[in-house]
């Protein structure tokens, strides 16, 4: 394995400073393209965004930069071989589509006319995700300039999709169709964030998801509760019974086998979570909630990052109009979602739900269950050498000790892990105040350039410290869709 000398920090920073203005000018040009994947009228803009990025990647030096078609919006693929025998192959994932935005939503300025003020860049996509994709262009250039290389120290690939903000409906098929071109030793997701500007962190995993709708049917029509109530089964009451029985008194999920295989937190991970400056009262305000509540024996951060959950997303049935209507309703509905962690099998959970419902309902209640797919969880162990490279590179850029977090949500990163069978790493510099999906989205410019600097250090660190043959990561079941 070829060893690339560490890029001198001063050289990297000087290179970045010299090109700061041009980098921001280019980023602003890209942000002006309203690539809203959820709006069919913006389809030409999404394509224009992909073509713009492919052209810019070629201008950066990538010998291969292509627009890949899907049954929906196009993605962008780029590749830059290292030329060094045995160099790791790394795939960077991000997305170039953005959420809808309009001035009347509460924006102080036009969301697609970037504005720089007070050390921040405001525009839709500034943080989610164009800014975090684009820092890799200047990062690889700084890496080359500081090391004297003509190609990166790793075989570098990029896959930037165009439908993440629409749920990535065609992403799994895209990855499967191009698995040979996307083959790599690790995937790095730059569609994430840090704990806070003063607390730089690296995310080590995301939870998975499977969700369903349970439809319950009783009488063939709504019937009089005085004549029949208390003597026939009531589907709305049975929906309530199901919801109420989903957890025990310790708020643990009661589905048989639900916790089978769960990767429990290590003492080290619990300690690292506890070190984070977590203000639960402030967190509750962001949740618009008045109390924290969850599985007994675990902290709030452990509950949302590392524990599996079951939630009632909706429950309904019967009369919902003004005043009363004394009926036994003919039908009711329950919507449930299950966040999974490494070690769980979504198909087994789905089967457990089917058996639980069938065993819980009385005679006279028919039911149907519809599952909408499953996104698998992903988790990279703290001691994985590639994860340690990300933490070292970020530590050099920030001059801070890097801590570790997880994400409670679910996303397309799991499809990369599932199809390519590689560890998934996360490199993001966004902070919670950046306002993803909200009016006045912004990116902190100091942090954006720390992302550039991290990328400049990362490729050499990976080439020096990682032997790709080392085994990967925790497992957890098939992935059929992704959810933002």
C-alpha positions as a printed NumPy array, in Angstrom:
array([[  0.   ,   0.   ,   0.   ],
       [  1.385,   3.396,  -1.001],
       [  1.859,   5.89 ,   1.802],
       [  0.966,   9.501,   1.051],
       [  2.757,  12.088,   3.197],
       [  0.4  ,  14.004,   5.442],
       [ -0.685,  17.252,   3.865],
       [  0.828,  20.13 ,   5.885],
       [ -1.977,  21.956,   7.65 ],
       [ -0.602,  25.392,   6.802],
       [ -0.393,  24.557,   3.1  ],
       [ -3.932,  23.197,   3.057],
       [ -5.323,  26.251,   4.81 ],
       [ -3.455,  28.681,   2.592],
       [ -4.715,  26.923,  -0.522],
       [ -8.304,  27.015,   0.763],
       [ -8.064,  30.702,   1.712],
       [ -6.788,  31.62 ,  -1.757],
       [ -9.749,  29.939,  -3.4  ],
       [-12.448,  30.863,  -0.908],
       [-14.064,  33.561,  -3.025],
       [-14.219,  31.458,  -6.194],
       [-15.572,  28.478,  -4.286],
       [-18.416,  30.532,  -2.792],
       [-19.187,  32.095,  -6.163],
       [-19.513,  28.649,  -7.73 ],
       [-21.623,  27.353,  -4.852],
       [-23.951,  30.345,  -5.126],
       [-24.376,  29.638,  -8.84 ],
       [-25.455,  26.069,  -8.038],
       [-27.778,  27.211,  -5.234],
       [-29.603,  29.468,  -7.702],
       [-30.853,  26.37 ,  -9.514],
       [-34.218,  25.494,  -7.844],
       [-33.778,  21.728,  -8.001],
       [-36.967,  20.811,  -6.106],
       [-37.505,  17.129,  -6.827],
       [-41.009,  17.04 ,  -5.291],
       [-42.361,  19.557,  -7.826],
       [-42.9  ,  18.078, -11.321],
       [-42.653,  21.575, -12.806],
       [-39.095,  21.778, -11.467],
       [-37.933,  18.613, -13.232],
       [-35.945,  20.628, -15.818],
       [-34.219,  22.458, -12.957],
       [-33.306,  19.196, -11.246],
       [-31.745,  18.024, -14.484],
       [-29.964,  21.337, -14.906],
       [-28.575,  20.934, -11.389],
       [-27.209,  17.485, -12.218],
       [-25.621,  18.694, -15.428],
       [-24.107,  21.704, -13.649],
       [-22.526,  19.472, -11.001],
       [-21.178,  16.972, -13.545],
       [-19.527,  19.841, -15.424],
       [-18.037,  21.299, -12.26 ],
       [-16.633,  17.912, -11.192],
       [-14.927,  17.56 , -14.561],
       [-13.505,  21.042, -14.096],
       [-12.206,  19.982, -10.675],
       [-10.243,  17.181, -12.317],
       [-12.451,  14.106, -12.115],
       [-11.728,  12.202, -15.342],
       [-15.204,  10.637, -15.174],
       [-18.318,  12.679, -14.36 ],
       [-21.634,  11.408, -15.694],
       [-25.343,  12.106, -15.315],
       [-27.114,   8.835, -14.522],
       [-30.753,   8.451, -15.464],
       [-33.386,   6.919, -13.185],
       [-37.131,   6.477, -13.583],
       [-37.343,   9.797, -11.764],
       [-34.727,  12.532, -11.365],
       [-31.121,  12.1  , -12.538],
       [-28.147,  11.401, -10.309],
       [-24.488,  12.301, -10.815],
       [-21.588,   9.843, -10.701],
       [-17.923,  10.813, -10.711],
       [-14.722,   8.801, -10.389],
       [-11.052,   9.643,  -9.914],
       [ -8.718,   6.614,  -9.673],
       [ -5.714,   6.927,  -7.375],
       [ -3.268,   4.995,  -9.504],
       [ -1.716,   3.535,  -6.336],
       [ -1.879,  -0.268,  -6.011],
       [ -3.895,  -1.279,  -2.984],
       [ -5.376,   2.169,  -2.383],
       [ -8.791,   2.099,  -0.674],
       [-11.819,   2.931,  -2.781],
       [-14.184,   5.422,  -1.168],
       [-17.639,   6.458,  -2.369],
       [-19.035,   9.834,  -1.241],
       [-22.834,  10.094,  -1.143],
       [-24.954,  13.256,  -1.155],
       [-27.899,  14.754,  -3.014],
       [-28.41 ,  17.739,  -5.279],
       [-32.187,  18.085,  -4.973],
       [-33.705,  20.424,  -2.382],
       [-36.911,  20.999,  -0.456],
       [-39.584,  23.368,  -1.803],
       [-39.125,  26.989,  -0.761],
       [-40.871,  30.299,  -1.433],
       [-40.474,  33.821,  -0.047],
       [-43.995,  33.702,   1.418],
       [-43.023,  30.702,   3.577],
       [-41.236,  33.11 ,   5.894],
       [-37.923,  33.603,   4.099],
       [-36.252,  36.956,   4.679],
       [-34.817,  36.83 ,   1.153],
       [-35.419,  34.926,  -2.069],
       [-34.561,  31.283,  -1.129],
       [-32.896,  30.74 ,  -4.495],
       [-30.873,  33.934,  -4.471],
       [-28.008,  33.189,  -2.048],
       [-27.13 ,  35.92 ,   0.423],
       [-24.017,  36.059,   2.584],
       [-24.266,  37.936,   5.862],
       [-22.788,  37.67 ,   9.344],
       [-20.567,  34.754,   8.352],
       [-23.475,  32.701,   7.036],
       [-24.722,  31.801,   3.576],
       [-28.52 ,  31.756,   3.279],
       [-30.225,  29.778,   0.511],
       [-32.262,  26.645,   0.045],
       [-29.735,  23.808,  -0.15 ],
       [-26.906,  25.746,   1.51 ],
       [-26.621,  23.041,   4.181],
       [-28.96 ,  20.335,   2.877],
       [-27.165,  19.252,   0.829],
       [-25.417,  21.258,  -1.871],
       [-22.983,  22.97 ,   0.465],
       [-21.93 ,  19.677,   2.03 ],
       [-21.547,  18.008,  -1.367],
       [-19.628,  20.896,  -2.844],
       [-16.98 ,  21.132,  -0.115],
       [-15.54 ,  17.895,  -1.496],
       [-14.529,  19.648,  -4.723],
       [-12.253,  22.158,  -3.012],
       [-11.214,  19.514,  -0.476],
       [ -9.769,  17.151,  -3.061],
       [ -8.046,  20.058,  -4.815],
       [ -6.426,  21.1  ,  -1.537],
       [ -5.387,  17.501,  -0.906],
       [ -3.618,  17.36 ,  -4.267],
       [ -1.966,  20.754,  -3.906],
       [ -0.615,  20.021,  -0.434],
       [  0.687,  16.533,  -1.21 ],
       [  1.971,  17.164,  -4.726],
       [ -0.139,  14.329,  -6.085],
       [ -1.796,  14.328,  -9.49 ],
       [ -4.607,  12.027,  -8.295],
       [ -6.178,  11.402,  -4.877],
       [ -4.528,   9.009,  -2.421],
       [ -7.705,   6.897,  -2.579],
       [ -9.802,   5.774,  -5.506],
       [-12.459,   8.446,  -5.114],
       [-16.052,   8.092,  -6.317],
       [-19.088,  10.328,  -5.861],
       [-22.774,   9.423,  -6.146],
       [-25.038,  12.461,  -5.8  ],
       [-28.693,  11.568,  -6.149],
       [-31.567,  13.782,  -7.266],
       [-34.519,  12.451,  -5.27 ],
       [-33.481,  12.319,  -1.613],
       [-35.972,  15.018,  -0.661],
       [-38.695,  12.934,  -2.304],
       [-37.899,   9.775,  -0.325],
       [-35.264,   8.318,  -2.704],
       [-37.855,   6.136,  -4.488],
       [-35.468,   5.027,  -7.242],
       [-32.217,   5.041,  -5.291],
       [-32.065,   1.332,  -4.328],
       [-32.634,   0.333,  -7.961],
       [-29.982,   2.828,  -9.104],
       [-27.412,   1.387,  -6.7  ],
       [-28.239,  -2.19 ,  -7.708],
       [-28.082,  -1.362, -11.422],
       [-24.64 ,   0.242, -11.095],
       [-23.215,  -1.865,  -8.278],
       [-20.145,  -2.754, -10.333],
       [-19.279,   0.908, -10.985],
       [-20.048,   1.865,  -7.386],
       [-17.966,  -0.93 ,  -5.843],
       [-15.944,   0.476,  -2.957],
       [-14.443,  -0.298,   0.415],
       [-16.421,   2.339,   2.328],
       [-19.174,   4.869,   1.712],
       [-19.062,   8.352,   3.221],
       [-22.356,  10.179,   3.618],
       [-22.081,  13.961,   3.543],
       [-25.742,  14.619,   4.248],
       [-25.597,  14.941,   8.007],
       [-24.499,  17.284,  10.733],
       [-22.636,  17.858,  13.972],
       [-23.791,  18.306,  17.536],
       [-22.848,  22.012,  17.608],
       [-20.273,  24.446,  16.241],
       [-18.214,  24.121,  19.427],
       [-18.722,  20.375,  19.685],
       [-17.656,  18.744,  16.397],
       [-18.916,  15.185,  16.115],
       [-18.988,  12.231,  13.765],
       [-22.155,  10.183,  13.367],
       [-21.616,   6.416,  13.547],
       [-25.003,   5.11 ,  12.467],
       [-28.678,   5.551,  11.718],
       [-31.748,   3.601,  12.738],
       [-33.831,   1.624,  10.29 ],
       [-37.571,   1.843,   9.696],
       [-40.538,  -0.331,   8.9  ],
       [-44.097,   0.999,   9.069],
       [-47.605,  -0.247,   8.44 ],
       [-51.318,   0.389,   8.449],
       [-53.75 ,  -1.94 ,  10.204],
       [-57.366,  -1.762,   8.991],
       [-60.003,  -3.292,  11.262],
       [-63.537,  -4.181,  10.181],
       [-66.492,  -5.117,  12.38 ],
       [-70.196,  -4.718,  11.493],
       [-70.989,  -4.358,   7.821],
       [-72.172,  -0.801,   8.557],
       [-72.305,   1.622,  11.466],
       [-74.951,   0.385,  13.917],
       [-76.911,   1.794,  16.89 ],
       [-74.88 ,   1.608,  20.117],
       [-77.999,   1.382,  22.25 ],
       [-79.363,  -1.618,  20.391],
       [-76.064,  -3.413,  19.761],
       [-73.282,  -1.801,  21.828],
       [-71.658,  -4.076,  24.385],
       [-72.896,  -7.151,  22.533],
       [-70.829,  -7.033,  19.303],
       [-67.146,  -6.313,  18.698],
       [-66.219,  -2.661,  18.144],
       [-63.296,  -2.115,  15.72 ],
       [-62.441,   1.325,  17.162],
       [-62.187,  -0.167,  20.638],
       [-59.985,  -2.983,  19.338],
       [-57.706,  -0.472,  17.601],
       [-57.341,   1.298,  20.95 ],
       [-56.604,  -2.013,  22.706],
       [-53.879,  -2.819,  20.175],
       [-52.29 ,   0.602,  20.596],
       [-52.436,   0.388,  24.379],
       [-50.856,  -3.07 ,  24.47 ],
       [-47.889,  -2.136,  22.272],
       [-45.763,  -1.175,  25.309],
       [-45.446,  -2.459,  28.859],
       [-45.198,  -0.397,  32.059],
       [-41.475,   0.187,  31.39 ],
       [-42.272,   1.524,  27.914],
       [-40.659,  -1.494,  26.304],
       [-42.182,  -2.847,  23.099],
       [-44.223,  -5.982,  23.778],
       [-44.085,  -7.564,  20.319],
       [-42.731, -11.11 ,  20.739],
       [-39.097, -11.274,  19.62 ],
       [-38.859,  -7.518,  19.046],
       [-35.513,  -7.18 ,  20.848],
       [-33.958, -10.315,  19.366],
       [-30.465,  -9.52 ,  18.066],
       [-30.444,  -5.876,  19.198],
       [-26.882,  -4.518,  19.323],
       [-26.731,  -3.172,  22.863],
       [-24.793,  -0.019,  23.66 ],
       [-21.324,  -0.614,  25.026],
       [-20.191,   1.09 ,  28.215],
       [-17.867,   3.24 ,  26.1  ],
       [-20.703,   4.408,  23.861],
       [-22.923,   5.25 ,  26.83 ],
       [-20.079,   7.234,  28.358],
       [-19.459,   9.124,  25.11 ],
       [-23.152,   9.981,  24.783],
       [-23.217,  11.19 ,  28.383],
       [-20.248,  13.517,  27.731],
       [-22.179,  15.547,  25.172],
       [-23.498,  18.888,  26.471],
       [-27.149,  17.858,  26.227],
       [-29.74 ,  20.345,  27.515],
       [-32.919,  18.313,  27.835],
       [-35.115,  21.344,  28.5  ],
       [-33.872,  23.019,  25.323],
       [-34.346,  19.766,  23.422],
       [-37.929,  19.546,  24.655],
       [-38.588,  23.033,  23.339],
       [-37.409,  21.997,  19.874],
       [-39.724,  18.972,  20.178],
       [-42.645,  21.229,  21.217],
       [-43.155,  18.765,  24.045],
       [-43.518,  19.182,  27.799],
       [-41.815,  16.066,  29.155],
       [-39.352,  13.352,  28.163],
       [-40.664,   9.795,  28.284],
       [-39.438,   6.483,  26.941],
       [-37.893,   3.119,  27.676],
       [-36.907,   2.858,  31.323],
       [-33.196,   2.53 ,  32.033],
       [-32.046,   4.665,  29.103],
       [-31.295,   8.347,  28.671],
       [-33.068,  10.519,  26.139],
       [-30.13 ,  10.433,  23.718],
       [-29.874,   6.655,  24.015],
       [-33.597,   6.346,  23.295],
       [-33.521,   8.422,  20.106],
       [-30.178,   7.188,  18.757],
       [-29.611,   3.612,  19.818],
       [-32.822,   1.976,  21.014],
       [-35.54 ,   0.43 ,  18.837],
       [-38.971,   1.993,  19.151],
       [-42.611,   1.52 ,  18.209],
       [-44.844,   4.529,  17.642],
       [-48.551,   4.976,  17.045],
       [-48.565,   7.418,  14.137],
       [-52.316,   7.57 ,  13.803],
       [-55.505,   6.01 ,  15.12 ],
       [-59.038,   6.591,  13.942],
       [-62.47 ,   5.21 ,  13.297],
       [-66.125,   6.012,  13.679],
       [-67.806,   9.367,  13.905],
       [-65.523,  12.432,  13.938],
       [-68.045,  15.247,  13.33 ],
       [-69.456,  17.815,  15.77 ],
       [-71.525,  16.608,  18.697],
       [-72.244,  12.979,  19.43 ],
       [-73.367,  10.069,  17.302],
       [-74.151,   6.905,  19.252],
       [-72.852,   4.172,  16.99 ],
       [-70.675,   1.108,  16.905],
       [-68.468,   2.004,  13.92 ],
       [-67.958,  -0.446,  11.107],
       [-64.225,   0.191,  10.689],
       [-61.13 ,   1.623,  12.356],
       [-57.514,   2.171,  11.424],
       [-54.139,   2.116,  13.169],
       [-50.841,   3.356,  11.727],
       [-47.624,   2.111,  13.347],
       [-43.917,   2.656,  12.72 ],
       [-40.932,   0.786,  14.123],
       [-37.433,   2.277,  14.281],
       [-34.889,  -0.517,  14.267],
       [-31.252,  -0.737,  15.329],
       [-28.339,  -2.89 ,  14.226],
       [-28.998,  -6.579,  14.739],
       [-32.755,  -6.425,  14.164],
       [-34.463,  -8.077,  11.208],
       [-37.297,  -6.013,   9.696],
       [-38.934,  -9.046,   8.073],
       [-39.108, -10.804,  11.44 ],
       [-40.642,  -7.71 ,  13.   ],
       [-43.242,  -7.56 ,  10.259],
       [-44.123, -11.207,  10.831],
       [-44.324, -10.581,  14.572],
       [-46.769,  -7.724,  13.959],
       [-48.963,  -9.976,  11.818],
       [-49.041, -12.688,  14.47 ],
       [-49.596, -10.19 ,  17.312],
       [-52.594,  -8.64 ,  15.564],
       [-54.102, -11.987,  14.636],
       [-53.723, -13.293,  18.203],
       [-55.066, -10.097,  19.797],
       [-58.319,  -9.582,  17.909],
       [-61.61 , -11.217,  18.896],
       [-63.898, -13.154,  16.583],
       [-65.99 , -10.828,  14.467],
       [-63.135,  -8.396,  13.699],
       [-61.528,  -8.818,  10.296],
       [-58.228,  -7.1  ,   9.565],
       [-55.789,  -6.212,   6.828],
       [-52.154,  -5.137,   7.33 ],
       [-50.177,  -3.168,   4.76 ],
       [-46.426,  -2.684,   5.187],
       [-44.696,   0.021,   3.16 ],
       [-41.255,  -1.573,   3.029],
       [-38.202,  -1.469,   5.262],
       [-35.074,   0.642,   5.558],
       [-32.254,  -1.117,   7.292],
       [-30.212,   0.392,  10.098],
       [-26.503,   0.992,   9.707],
       [-23.821,   1.137,  12.362],
       [-20.044,   1.358,  12.095],
       [-18.111,   0.281,  15.216],
       [-16.096,   2.971,  16.979],
       [-12.835,   1.11 ,  16.408],
       [-13.275,   0.726,  12.639],
       [-10.091,   2.148,  11.018],
       [-11.985,   4.13 ,   8.387],
       [-14.129,   5.765,  11.073],
       [-10.987,   6.618,  13.002],
       [ -9.577,   8.282,   9.867],
       [-12.678,  10.476,   9.59 ],
       [-12.329,  11.457,  13.25 ],
       [ -8.606,  12.231,  12.898],
       [ -9.111,  14.335,   9.764],
       [-11.94 ,  16.249,  11.388],
       [ -9.894,  16.71 ,  14.564],
       [ -7.046,  18.265,  12.54 ],
       [ -9.432,  20.649,  10.825],
       [-11.255,  21.747,  13.978],
       [ -8.38 ,  21.531,  16.423],
       [-10.821,  19.823,  18.783],
       [-11.441,  16.402,  20.24 ],
       [-14.049,  14.698,  18.065],
       [-16.985,  13.04 ,  19.796],
       [-19.442,  10.528,  18.368],
       [-23.197,  10.588,  17.861],
       [-25.841,   8.626,  16.014],
       [-28.924,   9.636,  14.038],
       [-32.398,   8.637,  15.207],
       [-33.882,   8.868,  11.725],
       [-33.498,   6.659,   8.685],
       [-32.166,   7.278,   5.193],
       [-30.703,   5.984,   1.939],
       [-27.294,   5.319,   3.512],
       [-28.605,   1.872,   4.373],
       [-29.063,   1.066,   0.68 ],
       [-25.345,   1.659,   0.109],
       [-24.52 ,  -0.663,   2.987],
       [-27.007,  -3.294,   1.847],
       [-26.153,  -3.45 ,  -1.86 ],
       [-22.435,  -2.637,  -1.773],
       [-21.795,  -4.496,   1.514],
       [-19.479,  -1.82 ,   2.902],
       [-19.304,   0.239,   6.09 ],
       [-21.081,   3.582,   5.98 ],
       [-19.351,   6.608,   7.496],
       [-20.751,  10.085,   8.03 ],
       [-18.976,  13.385,   7.393],
       [-21.07 ,  16.494,   7.879],
       [-20.509,  19.996,   9.224],
       [-24.06 ,  21.302,   9.473],
       [-25.454,  22.348,  12.865],
       [-29.054,  22.195,  14.146],
       [-29.599,  25.935,  13.685],
       [-29.017,  25.639,   9.933],
       [-32.739,  25.08 ,   9.438],
       [-32.933,  22.117,   7.107],
       [-36.324,  22.097,   5.333],
       [-37.227,  25.377,   7.082],
       [-37.351,  29.019,   5.979],
       [-34.   ,  30.848,   6.003],
       [-31.862,  27.725,   5.672],
       [-28.185,  28.626,   5.983],
       [-24.709,  27.213,   6.404],
       [-22.053,  28.615,   8.738],
       [-19.157,  29.545,   6.454],
       [-16.453,  28.82 ,   9.023],
       [-17.849,  25.316,   9.397],
       [-18.246,  24.862,   5.65 ],
       [-14.528,  25.515,   5.192],
       [-13.739,  23.173,   8.081],
       [-15.522,  20.57 ,   5.964],
       [-13.27 ,  21.456,   3.027],
       [-10.222,  21.092,   5.259],
       [-11.43 ,  17.763,   6.687],
       [-11.829,  16.37 ,   3.177],
       [ -8.331,  17.6  ,   2.292],
       [ -6.82 ,  15.579,   5.152],
       [ -9.077,  12.543,   4.92 ],
       [ -7.925,  10.872,   1.727],
       [ -4.269,  10.694,   2.757],
       [ -5.191,   9.47 ,   6.242],
       [ -7.333,   6.667,   4.836],
       [ -4.59 ,   5.589,   2.433],
       [ -2.044,   5.502,   5.242],
       [ -4.027,   3.889,   8.045],
       [ -6.615,   1.589,   6.488],
       [ -6.264,  -1.822,   4.915],
       [ -9.613,  -2.324,   3.161],
       [ -9.573,  -6.073,   3.673],
       [-10.409,  -5.511,   7.334],
       [-14.023,  -6.556,   8.016],
       [-16.865,  -4.157,   8.083],
       [-19.86 ,  -3.588,  10.252],
       [-23.07 ,  -4.502,  11.991],
       [-25.879,  -6.015,   9.932],
       [-29.636,  -5.711,   9.924],
       [-31.997,  -6.963,   7.145],
       [-33.109,  -5.934,   3.618],
       [-33.814,  -2.398,   2.474],
       [-36.707,  -1.592,   0.161],
       [-37.151,   2.128,   0.536],
       [-35.578,   5.113,   2.214],
       [-37.109,   7.898,   4.261],
       [-35.735,  11.341,   5.073]])
